[in-house]
Amino acid sequence: MTPPRIEQSTKEERLAFVLNQWKCLSNCEICGKCSMLRGRNEEMLYADYIDGKRSYMDIIPDPL
């Protein structure tokens, strides 16, 4: 799924996208999302995107 563009979305839409993208799939052996976040909260990690300051792609965490 493509992240909503900052100039064409609301803060609520961007927050909903982040929460949906990083929701737990309850299958840790094949998922890997938690290891990418490295114990960080997705809302805090993507706060600049949610607030419209940086694009989603600029914030994607580096792989381990």
PDB file of N, CA, C, O and CB in Angstrom:
ATOM      1  N   MET A   1       0.839  -1.174   0.000  1.00  0.00           N
ATOM      2  CA  MET A   1       0.000   0.000   0.000  1.00  0.00           C
ATOM      3  C   MET A   1       0.890   1.245   0.000  1.00  0.00           C
ATOM      4  O   MET A   1       1.901   1.286   0.701  1.00  0.00           O
ATOM      5  CB  MET A   1      -0.958  -0.006   1.218  1.00  0.00           C
ATOM      6  N   THR A   2       0.528   2.226  -0.759  1.00  0.00           N
ATOM      7  CA  THR A   2       1.280   3.468  -0.871  1.00  0.00           C
ATOM      8  C   THR A   2       0.863   4.434   0.232  1.00  0.00           C
ATOM      9  O   THR A   2      -0.331   4.618   0.469  1.00  0.00           O
ATOM     10  CB  THR A   2       1.072   4.107  -2.257  1.00  0.00           C
ATOM     11  N   PRO A   3       1.824   5.050   0.907  1.00  0.00           N
ATOM     12  CA  PRO A   3       1.460   5.997   1.968  1.00  0.00           C
ATOM     13  C   PRO A   3       0.775   7.231   1.394  1.00  0.00           C
ATOM     14  O   PRO A   3       1.125   7.686   0.305  1.00  0.00           O
ATOM     15  CB  PRO A   3       2.703   6.412   2.765  1.00  0.00           C
ATOM     16  N   PRO A   4      -0.195   7.772   2.117  1.00  0.00           N
ATOM     17  CA  PRO A   4      -0.845   9.000   1.654  1.00  0.00           C
ATOM     18  C   PRO A   4       0.173  10.136   1.544  1.00  0.00           C
ATOM     19  O   PRO A   4       1.036  10.297   2.407  1.00  0.00           O
ATOM     20  CB  PRO A   4      -1.993   9.400   2.608  1.00  0.00           C
ATOM     21  N   ARG A   5       0.059  10.908   0.485  1.00  0.00           N
ATOM     22  CA  ARG A   5       0.944  12.059   0.310  1.00  0.00           C
ATOM     23  C   ARG A   5       0.578  13.118   1.341  1.00  0.00           C
ATOM     24  O   ARG A   5      -0.598  13.331   1.635  1.00  0.00           O
ATOM     25  CB  ARG A   5       0.845  12.635  -1.138  1.00  0.00           C
ATOM     26  N   ILE A   6       1.573  13.767   1.876  1.00  0.00           N
ATOM     27  CA  ILE A   6       1.352  14.762   2.928  1.00  0.00           C
ATOM     28  C   ILE A   6       0.409  15.862   2.460  1.00  0.00           C
ATOM     29  O   ILE A   6      -0.505  16.253   3.185  1.00  0.00           O
ATOM     30  CB  ILE A   6       2.683  15.370   3.375  1.00  0.00           C
ATOM     31  N   GLU A   7       0.631  16.357   1.258  1.00  0.00           N
ATOM     32  CA  GLU A   7      -0.169  17.484   0.767  1.00  0.00           C
ATOM     33  C   GLU A   7      -1.597  17.085   0.385  1.00  0.00           C
ATOM     34  O   GLU A   7      -2.441  17.951   0.154  1.00  0.00           O
ATOM     35  CB  GLU A   7       0.515  18.111  -0.429  1.00  0.00           C
ATOM     36  N   GLN A   8      -1.867  15.797   0.318  1.00  0.00           N
ATOM     37  CA  GLN A   8      -3.198  15.333  -0.086  1.00  0.00           C
ATOM     38  C   GLN A   8      -3.894  14.522   0.998  1.00  0.00           C
ATOM     39  O   GLN A   8      -4.849  13.801   0.709  1.00  0.00           O
ATOM     40  CB  GLN A   8      -3.094  14.503  -1.342  1.00  0.00           C
ATOM     41  N   SER A   9      -3.433  14.629   2.240  1.00  0.00           N
ATOM     42  CA  SER A   9      -4.030  13.829   3.312  1.00  0.00           C
ATOM     43  C   SER A   9      -4.094  14.628   4.605  1.00  0.00           C
ATOM     44  O   SER A   9      -3.413  15.640   4.772  1.00  0.00           O
ATOM     45  CB  SER A   9      -3.233  12.533   3.529  1.00  0.00           C
ATOM     46  N   THR A  10      -4.928  14.145   5.509  1.00  0.00           N
ATOM     47  CA  THR A  10      -5.037  14.764   6.826  1.00  0.00           C
ATOM     48  C   THR A  10      -4.126  14.035   7.804  1.00  0.00           C
ATOM     49  O   THR A  10      -3.640  12.938   7.527  1.00  0.00           O
ATOM     50  CB  THR A  10      -6.504  14.747   7.327  1.00  0.00           C
ATOM     51  N   LYS A  11      -3.909  14.656   8.932  1.00  0.00           N
ATOM     52  CA  LYS A  11      -3.114  14.033   9.986  1.00  0.00           C
ATOM     53  C   LYS A  11      -3.737  12.704  10.400  1.00  0.00           C
ATOM     54  O   LYS A  11      -3.022  11.728  10.630  1.00  0.00           O
ATOM     55  CB  LYS A  11      -2.992  14.973  11.203  1.00  0.00           C
ATOM     56  N   GLU A  12      -5.047  12.663  10.494  1.00  0.00           N
ATOM     57  CA  GLU A  12      -5.756  11.445  10.889  1.00  0.00           C
ATOM     58  C   GLU A  12      -5.570  10.329   9.864  1.00  0.00           C
ATOM     59  O   GLU A  12      -5.425   9.165  10.236  1.00  0.00           O
ATOM     60  CB  GLU A  12      -7.243  11.736  11.075  1.00  0.00           C
ATOM     61  N   GLU A  13      -5.574  10.675   8.582  1.00  0.00           N
ATOM     62  CA  GLU A  13      -5.358   9.670   7.533  1.00  0.00           C
ATOM     63  C   GLU A  13      -3.940   9.106   7.591  1.00  0.00           C
ATOM     64  O   GLU A  13      -3.736   7.905   7.414  1.00  0.00           O
ATOM     65  CB  GLU A  13      -5.622  10.279   6.147  1.00  0.00           C
ATOM     66  N   ARG A  14      -2.972   9.970   7.838  1.00  0.00           N
ATOM     67  CA  ARG A  14      -1.585   9.505   7.938  1.00  0.00           C
ATOM     68  C   ARG A  14      -1.385   8.633   9.173  1.00  0.00           C
ATOM     69  O   ARG A  14      -0.681   7.625   9.108  1.00  0.00           O
ATOM     70  CB  ARG A  14      -0.623  10.699   7.978  1.00  0.00           C
ATOM     71  N   LEU A  15      -1.990   9.007  10.288  1.00  0.00           N
ATOM     72  CA  LEU A  15      -1.910   8.195  11.500  1.00  0.00           C
ATOM     73  C   LEU A  15      -2.543   6.831  11.262  1.00  0.00           C
ATOM     74  O   LEU A  15      -1.973   5.810  11.646  1.00  0.00           O
ATOM     75  CB  LEU A  15      -2.597   8.908  12.679  1.00  0.00           C
ATOM     76  N   ALA A  16      -3.705   6.802  10.639  1.00  0.00           N
ATOM     77  CA  ALA A  16      -4.379   5.531  10.348  1.00  0.00           C
ATOM     78  C   ALA A  16      -3.508   4.653   9.456  1.00  0.00           C
ATOM     79  O   ALA A  16      -3.446   3.440   9.659  1.00  0.00           O
ATOM     80  CB  ALA A  16      -5.745   5.782   9.674  1.00  0.00           C
ATOM     81  N   PHE A  17      -2.837   5.246   8.475  1.00  0.00           N
ATOM     82  CA  PHE A  17      -1.953   4.483   7.599  1.00  0.00           C
ATOM     83  C   PHE A  17      -0.814   3.857   8.394  1.00  0.00           C
ATOM     84  O   PHE A  17      -0.535   2.667   8.250  1.00  0.00           O
ATOM     85  CB  PHE A  17      -1.393   5.380   6.487  1.00  0.00           C
ATOM     86  N   VAL A  18      -0.160   4.647   9.227  1.00  0.00           N
ATOM     87  CA  VAL A  18       0.969   4.144  10.027  1.00  0.00           C
ATOM     88  C   VAL A  18       0.511   3.010  10.936  1.00  0.00           C
ATOM     89  O   VAL A  18       1.161   1.966  10.996  1.00  0.00           O
ATOM     90  CB  VAL A  18       1.595   5.282  10.869  1.00  0.00           C
ATOM     91  N   LEU A  19      -0.587   3.200  11.635  1.00  0.00           N
ATOM     92  CA  LEU A  19      -1.080   2.165  12.545  1.00  0.00           C
ATOM     93  C   LEU A  19      -1.438   0.890  11.791  1.00  0.00           C
ATOM     94  O   LEU A  19      -1.193  -0.213  12.281  1.00  0.00           O
ATOM     95  CB  LEU A  19      -2.298   2.672  13.320  1.00  0.00           C
ATOM     96  N   ASN A  20      -2.011   1.036  10.610  1.00  0.00           N
ATOM     97  CA  ASN A  20      -2.373  -0.135   9.808  1.00  0.00           C
ATOM     98  C   ASN A  20      -1.130  -0.857   9.286  1.00  0.00           C
ATOM     99  O   ASN A  20      -1.075  -2.086   9.296  1.00  0.00           O
ATOM    100  CB  ASN A  20      -3.271   0.280   8.635  1.00  0.00           C
ATOM    101  N   GLN A  21      -0.147  -0.105   8.836  1.00  0.00           N
ATOM    102  CA  GLN A  21       1.072  -0.708   8.294  1.00  0.00           C
ATOM    103  C   GLN A  21       1.865  -1.469   9.348  1.00  0.00           C
ATOM    104  O   GLN A  21       2.496  -2.479   9.038  1.00  0.00           O
ATOM    105  CB  GLN A  21       1.948   0.359   7.677  1.00  0.00           C
ATOM    106  N   TRP A  22       1.839  -1.001  10.573  1.00  0.00           N
ATOM    107  CA  TRP A  22       2.668  -1.582  11.621  1.00  0.00           C
ATOM    108  C   TRP A  22       1.880  -2.406  12.626  1.00  0.00           C
ATOM    109  O   TRP A  22       2.414  -2.761  13.677  1.00  0.00           O
ATOM    110  CB  TRP A  22       3.402  -0.500  12.337  1.00  0.00           C
ATOM    111  N   LYS A  23       0.622  -2.719  12.330  1.00  0.00           N
ATOM    112  CA  LYS A  23      -0.159  -3.517  13.283  1.00  0.00           C
ATOM    113  C   LYS A  23       0.432  -4.926  13.390  1.00  0.00           C
ATOM    114  O   LYS A  23       1.010  -5.459  12.444  1.00  0.00           O
ATOM    115  CB  LYS A  23      -1.653  -3.586  12.850  1.00  0.00           C
ATOM    116  N   CYS A  24       0.264  -5.497  14.568  1.00  0.00           N
ATOM    117  CA  CYS A  24       0.808  -6.823  14.846  1.00  0.00           C
ATOM    118  C   CYS A  24       0.073  -7.880  14.026  1.00  0.00           C
ATOM    119  O   CYS A  24      -1.157  -7.892  13.968  1.00  0.00           O
ATOM    120  CB  CYS A  24       0.710  -7.146  16.349  1.00  0.00           C
ATOM    121  N   LEU A  25       0.836  -8.759  13.400  1.00  0.00           N
ATOM    122  CA  LEU A  25       0.256  -9.840  12.607  1.00  0.00           C
ATOM    123  C   LEU A  25       0.170 -11.140  13.398  1.00  0.00           C
ATOM    124  O   LEU A  25      -0.319 -12.151  12.894  1.00  0.00           O
ATOM    125  CB  LEU A  25       1.071 -10.059  11.344  1.00  0.00           C
ATOM    126  N   SER A  26       0.648 -11.107  14.640  1.00  0.00           N
ATOM    127  CA  SER A  26       0.612 -12.275  15.536  1.00  0.00           C
ATOM    128  C   SER A  26       1.281 -13.505  14.932  1.00  0.00           C
ATOM    129  O   SER A  26       0.829 -14.631  15.141  1.00  0.00           O
ATOM    130  CB  SER A  26      -0.823 -12.610  15.890  1.00  0.00           C
ATOM    131  N   ASN A  27       2.345 -13.289  14.194  1.00  0.00           N
ATOM    132  CA  ASN A  27       3.120 -14.386  13.624  1.00  0.00           C
ATOM    133  C   ASN A  27       4.586 -13.953  13.577  1.00  0.00           C
ATOM    134  O   ASN A  27       5.150 -13.725  12.507  1.00  0.00           O
ATOM    135  CB  ASN A  27       2.593 -14.777  12.194  1.00  0.00           C
ATOM    136  N   CYS A  28       5.179 -13.849  14.750  1.00  0.00           N
ATOM    137  CA  CYS A  28       6.528 -13.290  14.890  1.00  0.00           C
ATOM    138  C   CYS A  28       7.589 -14.022  14.073  1.00  0.00           C
ATOM    139  O   CYS A  28       8.563 -13.410  13.636  1.00  0.00           O
ATOM    140  CB  CYS A  28       6.926 -13.304  16.332  1.00  0.00           C
ATOM    141  N   GLU A  29       7.413 -15.311  13.866  1.00  0.00           N
ATOM    142  CA  GLU A  29       8.431 -16.083  13.154  1.00  0.00           C
ATOM    143  C   GLU A  29       8.615 -15.645  11.708  1.00  0.00           C
ATOM    144  O   GLU A  29       9.712 -15.771  11.165  1.00  0.00           O
ATOM    145  CB  GLU A  29       8.077 -17.540  13.189  1.00  0.00           C
ATOM    146  N   ILE A  30       7.566 -15.134  11.074  1.00  0.00           N
ATOM    147  CA  ILE A  30       7.700 -14.726   9.673  1.00  0.00           C
ATOM    148  C   ILE A  30       7.510 -13.228   9.445  1.00  0.00           C
ATOM    149  O   ILE A  30       7.766 -12.745   8.342  1.00  0.00           O
ATOM    150  CB  ILE A  30       6.710 -15.478   8.839  1.00  0.00           C
ATOM    151  N   CYS A  31       7.075 -12.492  10.443  1.00  0.00           N
ATOM    152  CA  CYS A  31       6.728 -11.083  10.261  1.00  0.00           C
ATOM    153  C   CYS A  31       7.956 -10.168  10.243  1.00  0.00           C
ATOM    154  O   CYS A  31       8.327  -9.651   9.190  1.00  0.00           O
ATOM    155  CB  CYS A  31       5.784 -10.643  11.360  1.00  0.00           C
ATOM    156  N   GLY A  32       8.573  -9.970  11.380  1.00  0.00           N
ATOM    157  CA  GLY A  32       9.754  -9.126  11.470  1.00  0.00           C
ATOM    158  C   GLY A  32       9.499  -7.651  11.710  1.00  0.00           C
ATOM    159  O   GLY A  32      10.452  -6.878  11.803  1.00  0.00           O
ATOM    160  N   LYS A  33       8.249  -7.235  11.813  1.00  0.00           N
ATOM    161  CA  LYS A  33       7.963  -5.810  12.012  1.00  0.00           C
ATOM    162  C   LYS A  33       8.555  -5.289  13.315  1.00  0.00           C
ATOM    163  O   LYS A  33       9.150  -4.212  13.342  1.00  0.00           O
ATOM    164  CB  LYS A  33       6.460  -5.568  11.999  1.00  0.00           C
ATOM    165  N   CYS A  34       8.395  -6.042  14.381  1.00  0.00           N
ATOM    166  CA  CYS A  34       8.908  -5.599  15.686  1.00  0.00           C
ATOM    167  C   CYS A  34      10.420  -5.428  15.660  1.00  0.00           C
ATOM    168  O   CYS A  34      10.950  -4.494  16.261  1.00  0.00           O
ATOM    169  CB  CYS A  34       8.518  -6.595  16.780  1.00  0.00           C
ATOM    170  N   SER A  35      11.112  -6.318  14.974  1.00  0.00           N
ATOM    171  CA  SER A  35      12.567  -6.195  14.917  1.00  0.00           C
ATOM    172  C   SER A  35      12.979  -4.972  14.104  1.00  0.00           C
ATOM    173  O   SER A  35      14.025  -4.383  14.373  1.00  0.00           O
ATOM    174  CB  SER A  35      13.188  -7.461  14.316  1.00  0.00           C
ATOM    175  N   MET A  36      12.185  -4.583  13.125  1.00  0.00           N
ATOM    176  CA  MET A  36      12.485  -3.371  12.362  1.00  0.00           C
ATOM    177  C   MET A  36      12.281  -2.122  13.208  1.00  0.00           C
ATOM    178  O   MET A  36      13.033  -1.155  13.085  1.00  0.00           O
ATOM    179  CB  MET A  36      11.614  -3.301  11.107  1.00  0.00           C
ATOM    180  N   LEU A  37      11.268  -2.137  14.064  1.00  0.00           N
ATOM    181  CA  LEU A  37      11.014  -0.984  14.931  1.00  0.00           C
ATOM    182  C   LEU A  37      12.018  -0.904  16.076  1.00  0.00           C
ATOM    183  O   LEU A  37      12.212   0.156  16.670  1.00  0.00           O
ATOM    184  CB  LEU A  37       9.597  -1.048  15.491  1.00  0.00           C
ATOM    185  N   ARG A  38      12.658  -2.042  16.381  1.00  0.00           N
ATOM    186  CA  ARG A  38      13.672  -2.116  17.440  1.00  0.00           C
ATOM    187  C   ARG A  38      13.161  -1.567  18.765  1.00  0.00           C
ATOM    188  O   ARG A  38      13.846  -0.790  19.430  1.00  0.00           O
ATOM    189  CB  ARG A  38      14.920  -1.357  17.022  1.00  0.00           C
ATOM    190  N   GLY A  39      11.961  -1.972  19.143  1.00  0.00           N
ATOM    191  CA  GLY A  39      11.389  -1.576  20.422  1.00  0.00           C
ATOM    192  C   GLY A  39      10.789  -0.183  20.448  1.00  0.00           C
ATOM    193  O   GLY A  39      10.321   0.271  21.492  1.00  0.00           O
ATOM    194  N   ARG A  40      10.797   0.494  19.320  1.00  0.00           N
ATOM    195  CA  ARG A  40      10.232   1.844  19.263  1.00  0.00           C
ATOM    196  C   ARG A  40       8.753   1.780  18.928  1.00  0.00           C
ATOM    197  O   ARG A  40       8.294   0.826  18.301  1.00  0.00           O
ATOM    198  CB  ARG A  40      10.976   2.705  18.227  1.00  0.00           C
ATOM    199  N   ASN A  41       8.019   2.776  19.337  1.00  0.00           N
ATOM    200  CA  ASN A  41       6.601   2.890  19.045  1.00  0.00           C
ATOM    201  C   ASN A  41       6.435   3.497  17.652  1.00  0.00           C
ATOM    202  O   ASN A  41       7.081   4.494  17.329  1.00  0.00           O
ATOM    203  CB  ASN A  41       5.874   3.749  20.122  1.00  0.00           C
ATOM    204  N   GLU A  42       5.574   2.902  16.829  1.00  0.00           N
ATOM    205  CA  GLU A  42       5.409   3.392  15.456  1.00  0.00           C
ATOM    206  C   GLU A  42       4.888   4.823  15.396  1.00  0.00           C
ATOM    207  O   GLU A  42       5.261   5.570  14.491  1.00  0.00           O
ATOM    208  CB  GLU A  42       4.470   2.485  14.699  1.00  0.00           C
ATOM    209  N   GLU A  43       4.038   5.221  16.332  1.00  0.00           N
ATOM    210  CA  GLU A  43       3.533   6.595  16.334  1.00  0.00           C
ATOM    211  C   GLU A  43       4.643   7.594  16.632  1.00  0.00           C
ATOM    212  O   GLU A  43       4.686   8.673  16.041  1.00  0.00           O
ATOM    213  CB  GLU A  43       2.408   6.746  17.358  1.00  0.00           C
ATOM    214  N   MET A  44       5.530   7.243  17.535  1.00  0.00           N
ATOM    215  CA  MET A  44       6.650   8.135  17.849  1.00  0.00           C
ATOM    216  C   MET A  44       7.661   8.154  16.709  1.00  0.00           C
ATOM    217  O   MET A  44       8.167   9.213  16.339  1.00  0.00           O
ATOM    218  CB  MET A  44       7.335   7.702  19.158  1.00  0.00           C
ATOM    219  N   LEU A  45       7.954   6.982  16.155  1.00  0.00           N
ATOM    220  CA  LEU A  45       8.919   6.888  15.068  1.00  0.00           C
ATOM    221  C   LEU A  45       8.465   7.693  13.847  1.00  0.00           C
ATOM    222  O   LEU A  45       9.278   8.349  13.195  1.00  0.00           O
ATOM    223  CB  LEU A  45       9.136   5.425  14.682  1.00  0.00           C
ATOM    224  N   TYR A  46       7.179   7.643  13.543  1.00  0.00           N
ATOM    225  CA  TYR A  46       6.635   8.318  12.364  1.00  0.00           C
ATOM    226  C   TYR A  46       5.939   9.637  12.687  1.00  0.00           C
ATOM    227  O   TYR A  46       5.127  10.112  11.893  1.00  0.00           O
ATOM    228  CB  TYR A  46       5.670   7.407  11.664  1.00  0.00           C
ATOM    229  N   ALA A  47       6.240  10.232  13.834  1.00  0.00           N
ATOM    230  CA  ALA A  47       5.590  11.481  14.250  1.00  0.00           C
ATOM    231  C   ALA A  47       5.768  12.591  13.215  1.00  0.00           C
ATOM    232  O   ALA A  47       4.824  13.335  12.947  1.00  0.00           O
ATOM    233  CB  ALA A  47       6.149  11.938  15.597  1.00  0.00           C
ATOM    234  N   ASP A  48       6.959  12.715  12.630  1.00  0.00           N
ATOM    235  CA  ASP A  48       7.181  13.765  11.625  1.00  0.00           C
ATOM    236  C   ASP A  48       6.315  13.542  10.391  1.00  0.00           C
ATOM    237  O   ASP A  48       5.817  14.505   9.809  1.00  0.00           O
ATOM    238  CB  ASP A  48       8.661  13.815  11.221  1.00  0.00           C
ATOM    239  N   TYR A  49       6.128  12.306   9.988  1.00  0.00           N
ATOM    240  CA  TYR A  49       5.248  12.017   8.849  1.00  0.00           C
ATOM    241  C   TYR A  49       3.800  12.326   9.224  1.00  0.00           C
ATOM    242  O   TYR A  49       3.090  12.993   8.471  1.00  0.00           O
ATOM    243  CB  TYR A  49       5.388  10.532   8.401  1.00  0.00           C
ATOM    244  N   ILE A  50       3.370  11.847  10.370  1.00  0.00           N
ATOM    245  CA  ILE A  50       1.989  12.067  10.810  1.00  0.00           C
ATOM    246  C   ILE A  50       1.698  13.564  10.908  1.00  0.00           C
ATOM    247  O   ILE A  50       0.606  14.009  10.552  1.00  0.00           O
ATOM    248  CB  ILE A  50       1.733  11.378  12.173  1.00  0.00           C
ATOM    249  N   ASP A  51       2.668  14.340  11.390  1.00  0.00           N
ATOM    250  CA  ASP A  51       2.499  15.793  11.522  1.00  0.00           C
ATOM    251  C   ASP A  51       2.710  16.547  10.210  1.00  0.00           C
ATOM    252  O   ASP A  51       2.544  17.766  10.168  1.00  0.00           O
ATOM    253  CB  ASP A  51       3.458  16.325  12.560  1.00  0.00           C
ATOM    254  N   GLY A  52       3.075  15.838   9.136  1.00  0.00           N
ATOM    255  CA  GLY A  52       3.238  16.468   7.832  1.00  0.00           C
ATOM    256  C   GLY A  52       4.576  17.151   7.624  1.00  0.00           C
ATOM    257  O   GLY A  52       4.683  18.040   6.778  1.00  0.00           O
ATOM    258  N   LYS A  53       5.600  16.761   8.372  1.00  0.00           N
ATOM    259  CA  LYS A  53       6.914  17.403   8.275  1.00  0.00           C
ATOM    260  C   LYS A  53       7.881  16.677   7.350  1.00  0.00           C
ATOM    261  O   LYS A  53       8.724  17.311   6.716  1.00  0.00           O
ATOM    262  CB  LYS A  53       7.525  17.506   9.639  1.00  0.00           C
ATOM    263  N   ARG A  54       7.769  15.356   7.267  1.00  0.00           N
ATOM    264  CA  ARG A  54       8.663  14.538   6.432  1.00  0.00           C
ATOM    265  C   ARG A  54       7.854  13.449   5.759  1.00  0.00           C
ATOM    266  O   ARG A  54       6.808  13.039   6.263  1.00  0.00           O
ATOM    267  CB  ARG A  54       9.817  13.917   7.275  1.00  0.00           C
ATOM    268  N   SER A  55       8.337  12.983   4.625  1.00  0.00           N
ATOM    269  CA  SER A  55       7.626  11.909   3.928  1.00  0.00           C
ATOM    270  C   SER A  55       7.820  10.586   4.658  1.00  0.00           C
ATOM    271  O   SER A  55       8.789  10.404   5.394  1.00  0.00           O
ATOM    272  CB  SER A  55       8.111  11.792   2.469  1.00  0.00           C
ATOM    273  N   TYR A  56       6.901   9.682   4.447  1.00  0.00           N
ATOM    274  CA  TYR A  56       6.964   8.352   5.065  1.00  0.00           C
ATOM    275  C   TYR A  56       8.257   7.647   4.674  1.00  0.00           C
ATOM    276  O   TYR A  56       8.913   7.041   5.521  1.00  0.00           O
ATOM    277  CB  TYR A  56       5.744   7.498   4.651  1.00  0.00           C
ATOM    278  N   MET A  57       8.625   7.721   3.412  1.00  0.00           N
ATOM    279  CA  MET A  57       9.810   7.026   2.914  1.00  0.00           C
ATOM    280  C   MET A  57      11.103   7.580   3.515  1.00  0.00           C
ATOM    281  O   MET A  57      12.097   6.859   3.591  1.00  0.00           O
ATOM    282  CB  MET A  57       9.867   7.121   1.400  1.00  0.00           C
ATOM    283  N   ASP A  58      11.110   8.832   3.937  1.00  0.00           N
ATOM    284  CA  ASP A  58      12.299   9.412   4.565  1.00  0.00           C
ATOM    285  C   ASP A  58      12.537   8.871   5.966  1.00  0.00           C
ATOM    286  O   ASP A  58      13.633   9.013   6.507  1.00  0.00           O
ATOM    287  CB  ASP A  58      12.175  10.918   4.619  1.00  0.00           C
ATOM    288  N   ILE A  59      11.525   8.253   6.557  1.00  0.00           N
ATOM    289  CA  ILE A  59      11.609   7.824   7.952  1.00  0.00           C
ATOM    290  C   ILE A  59      11.749   6.320   8.098  1.00  0.00           C
ATOM    291  O   ILE A  59      12.083   5.855   9.188  1.00  0.00           O
ATOM    292  CB  ILE A  59      10.395   8.286   8.702  1.00  0.00           C
ATOM    293  N   ILE A  60      11.514   5.551   7.069  1.00  0.00           N
ATOM    294  CA  ILE A  60      11.543   4.092   7.178  1.00  0.00           C
ATOM    295  C   ILE A  60      12.815   3.659   7.901  1.00  0.00           C
ATOM    296  O   ILE A  60      13.918   4.044   7.514  1.00  0.00           O
ATOM    297  CB  ILE A  60      11.460   3.429   5.774  1.00  0.00           C
ATOM    298  N   PRO A  61      12.655   2.847   8.965  1.00  0.00           N
ATOM    299  CA  PRO A  61      13.832   2.436   9.741  1.00  0.00           C
ATOM    300  C   PRO A  61      14.798   1.584   8.930  1.00  0.00           C
ATOM    301  O   PRO A  61      14.396   0.808   8.062  1.00  0.00           O
ATOM    302  CB  PRO A  61      13.398   1.670  10.974  1.00  0.00           C
ATOM    303  N   ASP A  62      16.081   1.749   9.236  1.00  0.00           N
ATOM    304  CA  ASP A  62      17.108   0.935   8.584  1.00  0.00           C
ATOM    305  C   ASP A  62      16.959  -0.510   9.016  1.00  0.00           C
ATOM    306  O   ASP A  62      16.648  -0.772  10.178  1.00  0.00           O
ATOM    307  CB  ASP A  62      18.526   1.457   8.917  1.00  0.00           C
ATOM    308  N   PRO A  63      17.171  -1.458   8.110  1.00  0.00           N
ATOM    309  CA  PRO A  63      17.110  -2.868   8.507  1.00  0.00           C
ATOM    310  C   PRO A  63      18.242  -3.201   9.466  1.00  0.00           C
ATOM    311  O   PRO A  63      19.251  -2.499   9.530  1.00  0.00           O
ATOM    312  CB  PRO A  63      17.174  -3.785   7.274  1.00  0.00           C
ATOM    313  N   LEU A  64      18.057  -4.273  10.200  1.00  0.00           N
ATOM    314  CA  LEU A  64      19.081  -4.703  11.167  1.00  0.00           C
ATOM    315  C   LEU A  64      20.346  -5.116  10.469  1.00  0.00           C
ATOM    316  O   LEU A  64      21.313  -5.506  11.123  1.00  0.00           O
ATOM    317  CB  LEU A  64      18.571  -5.854  12.023  1.00  0.00           C
TER     318      LEU A  64
END
